[in-house]
Structure formats: C-alpha cells, structure tokens
C-alpha cells in the first residue's frame, strides 16, 4: 500500500511540475484521503491551488500543513 501511495504522490508531483494542476490536486487529495498526515502532499496541495490563483484555498490547505508539522518553515 505504501508503495502505491508513493506512486500516487509522485504522479501528482509530476502533474504539478508540468502545470496540470487539476490532475495534481486530484492526486494530492487522493494521497491525503489515504494518509491524512502526509505533510508533503498537504503542502503541495496548497501550492497547486496557489498556482491556480485560488489563494483562499491555498491558504486553507497551507494551514492544514502547518498543523501537521508546525516546525516546517515552508
């Protein structure tokens, strides 16, 4: 299961880096559904919304990442 989750995350990151933010968002949300405390997926989800200029949702998702790992500076 963990390997599948990593593959989902990697696929979402690839979508993000190629500018396919809808696919990236769906991928990060899928990872978070399986593992709600996946910090990198949570942070990346916020960044994908930011790239779509959905700033309110980006901030909301960023705050969720902050709850998961308050010591992270990103």
Secondary structure, 3 states (H helix, E strand, C coil): CHHHHHHHHHHHHHHHHCCCHHHHHHHHHHHHHHCCCCHHHHHHHHHHHHHCCCHHHHHHHHHHHHHHCCCCCC
